[in-house]
């Protein structure tokens, strides 16, 4: 065993530094060997204290005592678990896991009829997909800040967008994007781009990442030069795809302007290559801005095409088709090579793209982008007002609302704090401008990072969360698959302080941190919201040929029917309504050997349908603790041969 692993890292800073340097150097060697790394990093002050030491120095002031509530909700993607997660901040306590694209036998997601209808099924009633890969979570807006109504999350794997209601924290809609593969970045608009009286979210934008043939039905398989990428717009309420734009490059992340006029995506592979070497041939890639009003007018005028069986309007946003700024739908602003991450500053003035393979962040002024669209700017590059060197492997940027930006540095295993105005001054030639204000080591190699309320005009500068992709030596070993590390950083002062390490089951990606007063959840459902609710007047068993419908009620600690009889071969539907009105009094329903398990919350109704193909006696029982007689809460499910 090597000495570094024998050392207790929270007490031995040199070992921590050695481990961080080893990881960073290993990544650097890999990139340098491939000829991918450009530029150098600017020297800056670095906070050398370990996470544990910093937390101790903070005096435990950020701890949440037993019985006390967190100040923020953190809404996170779950990565290839296909779920979303809710975490309390600053405690780091996991509050809930929301099934979206995955199957969850606890709540019955992917098992009940209602959830299957949302996820989508094949003609035989089985799920169309059982997997998903969530990356980015964003919330709906009103007047430039979160309104607590909806959350959206992407599925990169199967190109789906899901909506979660924030009053129940449950998914209510899933839409599959046509002719798209690898849907990655997503972001809602902050106000309507056409109607100035609508100051809330009306659209959600979705960036397609992988080039595919149009349509992808077996044609052009040997000629990737004919393949393409689409940027999609989804209606926030109906969740229908409004339109798509064909563009150059591969979409990474998405951001939107506060005035509603523009959406943007940072693009790598603007070369439109089909191999890795070709994707990195150009010295610069782009951040593509979309003029939403122009796109929608063109579609309204009927100047669009469709692809394959899809009826969604498609317009051409490729650079070659948009040479005249005054009629262009898109503006390709050159940024660092193979960028990762684009974020809008809380004052609405700037978009920041991180370099990834360049040690720079590119600051783009929104007003100058508008000038380009008006034909008042010479080149797209003239919209860039700063490009400071901030460190190696910059990825995601958050803001504190005080003019400062916080960017994850993947290769340096650090978070860098830098000032946007100072970067602009430096870009104009001020050699005395102090751009980089602080750096702090994180453990190890951060990918996603985000600040409290940092994606809104109410960015409050309290916390920055660093989502680290590796956690070597940070937690108890649990086998080859390590837990990942979420490190909470206090950004209220001049110097950043790491105040806690939180574990994360692999592999979360991006998240948002929302003040708790914004989130207004239901404590019980309204039974009348469920058309199939079971009440005393319709409870019981009905039969139509081989189809049997069991309408059941639950009141702790019993189901309304102690015995349920069906026959082998029957198609059985069980509809269960929880009649309890007590907050937190949930019932479960499981049938052994029939693969049935789900819960119903107070006043909620769910149903399942299955074939009774195994004769015998089965105890249908409550799986969710509800009463002192919880173990006795059961019914006999009898299947006659």
Helices and strands as residue ranges (DSSP letters): H 3-6, H 13-33, E 46-47, H 51-57, E 72-77, E 83-89, E 94-99, H 113-119, E 137-142, E 145-155, E 160-165, E 170-176, E 181-188, E 203-210, G 224-226, E 229-235, E 241-247, E 250-256, E 262-268, H 276-279, E 285-291, H 292-300, E 313-316, G 319-321, E 330-335, E 342-344, E 350-354, E 361-365, H 366-373, G 380-383, E 384-386, E 394-399, E 404-409, E 414-419, H 420-427, E 436-441, E 446-451, E 463-468, E 484-490, E 497-504, E 511-515, G 516-518, G 527-529, E 540-544, E 547-555, E 558-559, E 563-567, E 571-578, E 587-591, E 596-600, E 605-611, E 616-621, G 630-632, E 634-640
